[in-house]
Amino acid sequence: PRVLLHVAPAVAGAAMASGVARVDLDLDEYRDRLQASLGPGRAVMQWMTTRARKDLARIVLPEGHNATIIRAAVQMVEERVCRPVLLGRMERVREKADAMGLDLTGIEVIHAAQQDDARHRYAETLFEARRRKGLTRAEARWNLYRPVYYAASMVAAGDADAVVAGIEANYPEILRPALQVIGVREGVRRVAGLHMVAIPNEELFFFADTTVNPDPDAETLAEIALLAANFVGELGVEPRIAMLSFSNFGSARHPGSMKVAEAVRRVQERNPELRIDGEMQADTAVDPRKLSDVYPFSQLQGGANVLVFPTLGAANSAYKLLDRLGHAEVIGPVLMGMAAPVHILQRGSTQQEVLSLATVAAVDVQARKGG
């Protein structure tokens, strides 16, 4: 599909230029329609791309020497989804770009070690925020030589709109600095991860928490559900949330299933209008026939589109199995609950995955601005 999205518009453009084509096409519109026709995953990404283009966000990528990041940044400019900023030595970035035959026009490159004024200002802000948590001024200054701290500080200071990072790091190595520098959103106690999972001939599903909380208690599960509902709602989709377990509505009395039922109660108490139910088994959540025939009292008639798993292991395993064995298209991870947009790549992400997450970040920026 990715080759098709580039080759077909190119062929159409050549046909128009040569006079072979009998009609003129808007190539951007043609590409957009072609992408949307390839399934729910492509459709939602096209919606996000269109929205991102309305007001280009300044997105900083701290792993600027990485070849995949450079290729993705070039594509971000070509597809007009954001204004990418790479952190790294200009000569090294340019050398890699030249070796790949890439043009860096439209991409800003910043070498943090040479930005003395900004680096000292960011370090002082970090020290003031964390001096009563054991951080010394010297440590704060040293941290700002690290690209992830510099990138997060740019966003915290309003010098950039979002961070996309993690292609060369383990997830906590990016999350920890982001939490220290940017922190969580007002009214939020903890963050959580979400993946969008597009299954052929099905609607788009949202899985949480896929990246952060290993063994959430009832309160944490409730917060994960509310964060997911907010994200899905910002996409213009009505969230229908299933809180998953090995039990259906009390069929197996166990502390594990009871905490899920308690999480449902807490969410309903805080947002009575939200469509949420559980605890329920995964197949029940996505089987409209079973819900109507066996559980007609459930609020999720028609099936769920948001699946909140009881543990990180369950959620993480589920989306990865669907990705590898179920021919699903997976988009993410989306980091929910941060005070400013920070989205963390899986280590070793592909160029398309970097582009997709940057597009998600751009839409996140606009949603926070009310755009």
C-alpha positions as CSV (number, residue, x, y, z in Angstrom):
1,P,0.0,0.0,0.0
2,R,2.8,2.4,0.8
3,V,4.3,2.0,-2.7
4,L,0.9,2.5,-4.3
5,L,0.4,5.8,-2.4
6,H,3.5,7.2,-4.0
7,V,3.5,5.5,-7.4
8,A,-0.1,6.0,-8.4
9,P,-0.1,9.8,-8.0
10,A,3.3,10.0,-9.7
11,V,1.9,8.0,-12.7
12,A,-1.2,10.2,-12.8
13,G,1.0,13.4,-12.8
14,A,3.2,12.1,-15.6
15,A,0.1,11.2,-17.6
16,M,-1.3,14.7,-17.2
17,A,2.0,16.3,-18.1
18,S,2.4,14.2,-21.3
19,G,-1.2,14.8,-22.4
20,V,-2.1,11.1,-22.1
21,A,-4.6,11.8,-19.3
22,R,-7.9,13.3,-20.5
23,V,-8.8,14.9,-17.2
24,D,-6.9,17.1,-14.8
25,L,-6.5,15.9,-11.2
26,D,-5.6,17.6,-8.0
27,L,-2.8,15.2,-7.1
28,D,-3.0,15.9,-3.4
29,E,-6.7,15.2,-3.4
30,Y,-6.1,12.1,-5.5
31,R,-3.5,10.8,-3.0
32,D,-5.8,11.6,-0.1
33,R,-8.7,9.7,-1.6
34,L,-6.5,6.8,-2.6
35,Q,-5.2,6.5,1.0
36,A,-8.6,6.7,2.5
37,S,-9.8,3.9,0.3
38,L,-7.2,1.5,1.8
39,G,-9.0,0.9,5.1
40,P,-9.8,2.4,8.5
41,G,-6.2,2.9,9.5
42,R,-5.4,4.8,6.4
43,A,-8.6,6.7,6.6
44,V,-7.9,8.0,10.2
45,M,-4.4,8.9,9.2
46,Q,-5.6,10.8,6.2
47,W,-8.1,12.7,8.5
48,M,-5.2,13.5,10.8
49,T,-2.9,14.6,7.9
50,T,-5.6,16.9,6.6
51,R,-6.1,18.4,10.1
52,A,-2.3,18.7,10.7
53,R,-1.9,20.7,7.5
54,K,-4.2,23.5,8.7
55,D,-1.6,24.8,11.1
56,L,1.9,23.3,10.9
57,A,3.2,22.4,14.4
58,R,6.9,22.7,15.2
59,I,7.9,19.2,16.2
60,V,11.3,18.4,17.7
61,L,13.0,15.1,17.1
62,P,16.0,14.7,19.4
63,E,17.5,11.7,17.6
64,G,18.5,13.8,14.7
65,H,21.5,11.7,13.6
66,N,19.3,8.6,13.1
67,A,18.9,7.8,9.4
68,T,15.2,6.7,9.8
69,I,14.4,10.0,11.6
70,I,16.1,12.0,8.8
71,R,14.1,10.2,6.1
72,A,10.9,10.6,8.1
73,A,11.6,14.4,8.6
74,V,12.0,14.8,4.9
75,Q,8.7,13.1,4.3
76,M,7.1,15.3,6.9
77,V,8.1,18.3,4.9
78,E,7.0,16.7,1.6
79,E,3.6,15.8,3.0
80,R,3.2,19.1,4.9
81,V,2.3,17.5,8.2
82,C,4.6,19.6,10.4
83,R,7.7,21.7,10.7
84,P,10.4,19.2,11.9
85,V,13.3,20.2,14.0
86,L,16.2,17.8,14.3
87,L,18.6,17.9,17.2
88,G,22.2,17.1,16.3
89,R,25.4,18.3,14.6
90,M,24.5,19.9,11.3
91,E,27.5,18.5,9.5
92,R,26.7,14.9,10.7
93,V,23.0,15.3,9.8
94,R,23.9,16.7,6.3
95,E,26.4,14.0,5.7
96,K,23.8,11.3,6.4
97,A,21.2,13.1,4.3
98,D,23.6,13.5,1.4
99,A,24.5,9.8,1.5
100,M,20.8,9.0,1.2
101,G,20.3,11.6,-1.5
102,L,17.9,13.7,0.6
103,D,17.3,17.4,0.6
104,L,17.1,19.0,4.0
105,T,15.1,22.1,2.8
106,G,12.4,22.9,5.3
107,I,14.1,21.0,8.2
108,E,15.7,23.0,11.0
109,V,18.8,21.4,12.7
110,I,19.8,22.5,16.2
111,H,23.0,21.5,17.9
112,A,22.1,21.8,21.6
113,A,25.7,22.0,22.8
114,Q,26.1,25.3,20.8
115,Q,22.9,26.9,22.2
116,D,24.4,28.3,25.4
117,D,21.7,30.9,26.2
118,A,18.8,28.5,25.6
119,R,20.5,25.6,27.3
120,H,21.3,27.6,30.4
121,R,17.8,29.0,30.6
122,Y,16.3,25.6,30.2
123,A,18.7,24.2,32.9
124,E,17.7,26.9,35.4
125,T,14.0,26.2,34.8
126,L,14.6,22.5,35.4
127,F,16.6,23.1,38.5
128,E,13.9,25.4,39.9
129,A,11.3,22.7,39.3
130,R,13.2,19.8,40.8
131,R,15.6,21.3,43.3
132,R,13.5,19.9,46.2
133,K,13.5,16.5,44.5
134,G,17.3,16.0,44.8
135,L,18.4,17.7,41.5
136,T,21.4,20.0,41.8
137,R,22.1,22.9,39.4
138,A,25.1,21.2,38.0
139,E,23.1,18.1,37.3
140,A,20.4,20.2,35.6
141,R,23.0,21.8,33.4
142,W,24.5,18.4,32.5
143,N,21.1,17.0,31.6
144,L,20.5,19.8,29.1
145,Y,23.4,18.4,27.0
146,R,21.2,15.3,26.5
147,P,19.0,15.7,23.5
148,V,15.8,14.4,25.1
149,Y,16.0,16.9,27.9
150,Y,16.7,19.7,25.5
151,A,13.8,18.7,23.3
152,A,11.4,18.5,26.3
153,S,12.6,21.8,27.5
154,M,12.0,23.4,24.2
155,V,8.3,22.3,24.4
156,A,8.0,23.3,28.1
157,A,9.3,26.8,27.2
158,G,7.0,27.2,24.2
159,D,10.0,27.1,21.7
160,A,8.5,24.0,20.1
161,D,5.0,22.4,20.0
162,A,5.7,18.7,20.5
163,V,8.4,16.0,21.0
164,V,8.6,12.7,19.1
165,A,11.4,10.5,20.3
166,G,12.5,7.0,21.3
167,I,13.7,5.3,18.1
168,E,17.1,4.6,19.8
169,A,16.0,4.3,23.4
170,N,13.9,2.2,25.7
171,Y,10.5,3.7,26.5
172,P,11.3,4.7,30.1
173,E,14.4,6.5,29.0
174,I,12.2,9.0,27.2
175,L,9.2,9.0,29.5
176,R,11.2,9.8,32.6
177,P,12.8,13.1,31.3
178,A,9.5,14.1,29.7
179,L,7.7,13.8,33.1
180,Q,10.5,15.6,34.9
181,V,10.5,18.6,32.4
182,I,6.9,18.8,31.2
183,G,4.9,16.9,33.7
184,V,1.3,15.7,33.5
185,R,-1.8,17.6,32.4
186,E,-3.8,19.5,35.0
187,G,-6.3,17.1,36.8
188,V,-4.3,14.1,35.7
189,R,-2.4,11.9,38.1
190,R,-0.7,9.5,35.7
191,V,-0.1,9.0,32.0
192,A,-1.0,6.0,29.8
193,G,-0.4,4.7,26.4
194,L,-2.8,4.0,23.6
195,H,-2.5,2.3,20.2
196,M,-5.0,2.6,17.3
197,V,-5.6,-0.8,15.8
198,A,-7.1,-1.0,12.3
199,I,-8.3,-4.5,11.4
200,P,-9.3,-5.3,7.8
201,N,-13.0,-5.0,7.2
202,E,-13.6,-3.8,10.8
203,E,-13.8,-0.4,12.4
204,L,-10.9,1.3,14.1
205,F,-10.2,0.1,17.7
206,F,-8.3,1.8,20.5
207,F,-6.2,-0.3,22.9
208,A,-5.1,1.0,26.3
209,D,-2.9,1.0,28.4
210,T,-0.3,-0.4,26.0
211,T,2.9,1.2,27.3
212,V,3.0,2.6,30.9
213,N,1.2,1.1,33.9
214,P,2.1,-2.6,34.5
215,D,-0.6,-3.6,37.0
216,P,-3.1,-0.8,37.4
217,D,-5.5,-0.7,40.3
218,A,-9.2,0.3,40.0
219,E,-8.4,4.0,40.2
220,T,-5.7,3.8,37.6
221,L,-7.9,1.8,35.2
222,A,-10.6,4.4,35.6
223,E,-8.1,7.2,34.8
224,I,-6.9,5.2,31.7
225,A,-10.5,4.9,30.5
226,L,-11.1,8.6,30.9
227,L,-7.9,9.5,29.1
228,A,-8.8,7.2,26.3
229,A,-12.3,8.6,26.0
230,N,-10.9,12.1,25.8
231,F,-8.4,11.2,23.1
232,V,-11.0,9.3,21.0
233,G,-13.5,12.1,21.4
234,E,-10.9,14.6,20.1
235,L,-10.8,12.5,16.9
236,G,-14.5,13.0,16.4
237,V,-15.4,9.4,17.3
238,E,-17.8,8.4,20.0
239,P,-15.9,6.3,22.6
240,R,-17.6,3.0,23.5
241,I,-15.4,1.6,26.2
242,A,-15.2,-2.0,27.3
243,M,-13.2,-2.7,30.5
244,L,-11.7,-6.1,29.8
245,S,-11.2,-9.1,32.1
246,F,-11.5,-12.9,32.1
247,S,-15.0,-12.5,33.6
248,N,-18.4,-11.3,32.2
249,F,-20.3,-9.1,34.5
250,G,-19.5,-11.0,37.7
251,S,-19.4,-14.5,36.3
252,A,-16.1,-15.1,38.0
253,R,-15.6,-13.5,41.4
254,H,-11.9,-12.8,41.8
255,P,-9.9,-9.7,42.9
256,G,-8.7,-9.2,39.4
257,S,-12.2,-9.0,37.9
258,M,-13.6,-7.1,40.8
259,K,-11.1,-4.3,40.4
260,V,-12.2,-3.9,36.8
261,A,-15.9,-3.7,37.8
262,E,-14.9,-1.1,40.4
263,A,-13.1,0.9,37.7
264,V,-16.3,0.9,35.7
265,R,-18.3,2.2,38.7
266,R,-15.7,5.0,39.2
267,V,-15.8,6.1,35.6
268,Q,-19.6,6.1,35.6
269,E,-19.6,8.2,38.7
270,R,-17.4,10.9,37.1
271,N,-18.9,10.9,33.7
272,P,-22.4,9.4,33.6
273,E,-22.8,10.2,29.9
274,L,-19.9,8.0,28.8
275,R,-20.7,4.7,27.2
276,I,-18.7,2.2,29.3
277,D,-19.3,-1.3,30.6
278,G,-17.6,-4.2,32.1
279,E,-16.0,-6.2,33.4
280,M,-16.3,-8.3,30.2
281,Q,-14.3,-10.7,28.2
282,A,-12.6,-9.5,25.0
283,D,-14.7,-11.5,22.6
284,T,-17.9,-10.2,24.3
285,A,-16.7,-6.6,23.9
286,V,-16.5,-6.9,20.1
287,D,-19.3,-9.3,19.3
288,P,-22.6,-7.4,18.8
289,R,-24.6,-10.6,18.5
290,K,-23.4,-11.9,21.9
291,L,-24.0,-8.6,23.5
292,S,-27.6,-8.4,22.3
293,D,-28.5,-12.0,22.8
294,V,-26.7,-12.8,26.1
295,Y,-26.2,-9.4,27.7
296,P,-29.0,-7.2,26.5
297,F,-28.6,-5.0,29.6
298,S,-25.1,-3.9,28.5
299,Q,-24.6,-0.2,27.5
300,L,-22.3,-1.4,24.6
301,Q,-24.9,-2.7,22.2
302,G,-23.3,-2.8,18.8
303,G,-19.8,-3.5,20.3
304,A,-17.0,-1.5,21.8
305,N,-14.3,0.5,20.0
306,V,-12.2,1.3,23.0
307,L,-10.7,-1.7,24.9
308,V,-9.1,-1.0,28.3
309,F,-7.1,-4.0,29.3
310,P,-6.6,-5.1,33.0
311,T,-2.8,-5.1,32.7
312,L,0.0,-3.7,30.6
313,G,1.1,-7.2,29.6
314,A,-2.3,-8.1,28.2
315,A,-2.7,-4.8,26.3
316,N,0.9,-4.9,24.9
317,S,0.7,-8.5,23.8
318,A,-2.8,-8.0,22.2
319,Y,-1.8,-5.2,19.9
320,K,1.5,-6.8,19.0
321,L,-0.1,-10.1,18.1
322,L,-2.7,-8.4,15.9
323,D,0.1,-6.4,14.3
324,R,2.2,-9.5,13.4
325,L,-0.4,-12.2,13.0
326,G,-3.7,-10.5,12.4
327,H,-2.8,-8.3,9.4
328,A,-3.8,-5.2,11.5
329,E,-2.4,-1.8,10.9
330,V,-1.2,-0.4,14.2
331,I,-0.8,3.4,14.8
332,G,1.0,4.7,17.9
333,P,1.8,4.6,20.7
334,V,-0.1,7.8,21.7
335,L,1.0,9.1,25.2
336,M,-2.0,10.4,27.0
337,G,-2.1,12.7,30.0
338,M,1.0,14.9,29.4
339,A,0.9,18.6,30.0
340,A,2.2,19.2,26.5
341,P,2.4,16.8,23.5
342,V,5.1,14.1,23.9
343,H,4.9,10.9,21.9
344,I,7.3,8.1,22.3
345,L,8.3,5.8,19.5
346,Q,8.9,2.1,19.9
347,R,12.6,1.4,19.6
348,G,13.5,0.5,16.0
349,S,10.4,2.2,14.5
350,T,10.0,2.3,10.8
351,Q,9.9,5.5,8.7
352,Q,6.2,5.2,8.3
353,E,5.7,4.7,12.1
354,V,7.7,7.9,12.8
355,L,5.7,9.8,10.2
356,S,2.4,8.5,11.7
357,L,3.4,9.4,15.2
358,A,4.5,12.9,14.2
359,T,1.1,13.4,12.5
360,V,-0.6,12.3,15.7
361,A,1.5,14.8,17.6
362,A,0.6,17.6,15.2
363,V,-3.1,16.8,15.7
364,D,-2.6,16.7,19.5
365,V,-1.1,20.2,19.3
366,Q,-4.1,21.5,17.4
367,A,-6.6,19.8,19.8
368,R,-4.9,21.5,22.8
369,K,-5.2,24.9,21.0
370,G,-8.8,24.3,20.2
371,G,-8.2,23.9,16.5
